[in-house]
Amino acid sequence: MRQITVDEIIRQHKLGFREFKNAQVAPGSLAKKRLPKLNLDGAVVIDGDFRRAIIQSGSFNAATMRDSNFQGANLAKSEFKGTDLRGANFIGVNLSGVDFSWAKLEGVEFTKSIINGANFAGANLKETTFINTKLKGCNFSSTKLDRANFTQAESQKADYSSATLNGAIFYQADLSGSDFSQAELEKTDFRETNLANVNFYEANLRNASLEGADPGKLWWKAKFPLANLEGVILFGGRVFGEVGTN
């Protein structure tokens, strides 16, 4: 694995060179740098400083970037497939259309970021924070999201099918039109959440709370066919006691 400094990356990028695959990046700062289409696939960047950097359509696949700081950056349409980003800071970042499939994202902070249309399929997102985050149309299918916090997130028409979300928090979030079919949702907090037209087909909602949530009206109502509602606190505060009700 070749070593390279951030100053060398900046210099070569200005000359039109974009690919730094499998590089060992020495400590340094890329904060506020404009580096579109930067390719760090397979690279090792520990404690990287990318604050307010502009790196649209970048490629960081299978890289190791633990504890890196991307706060305020623009990373729209970039790829982080299979990347190790544990402990990273993505507060206030533009991540629209980013591919995080199969990435390691445990404990990552996404508060107040724009992540519309991103792909998280198969990623490990345990204990991540999405407070006040825009997540419209995101793909969270088959992800691990236990104890993740989506308080006041805007996550309309998102795909959470077959995801594990035990103990997750969606307090006052907008989940209208989203798909939670076959998801694990034990003790998940949906209080005061917009659940209009949400699909809970065969989902496990055991001991979850729907108190104060908006289930929608008429054909836009939330749907619970074959869902496990044992011990669920329903919209009006009443506890549901039967399993497998429609």
Buried (B, 14 or more C-beta within 10 A) or exposed (E): EEEBEBEBBBEBBEEEEBEBBBBEBEEBBBBEBBBEBBBBBBBBBEEBBBBBBBBBBBBBBBBBBBEBBBBBBBBBBBBBBBBBBBBBBBBBBBBBBBBBBBBBBBBBBBBBBBBBBBBBBBBBBBBBBBBBBBBBBBBBBBBBBBBBBBBBBBBBBBBBBBBBBBBBBBBBBBBBBBBBBBBBBBBBBBBBBBBBBBBBBBBBBBBBBBBBBBBBEEEBBBBBEEBBBBBBBBBEEEEBEEEEBE
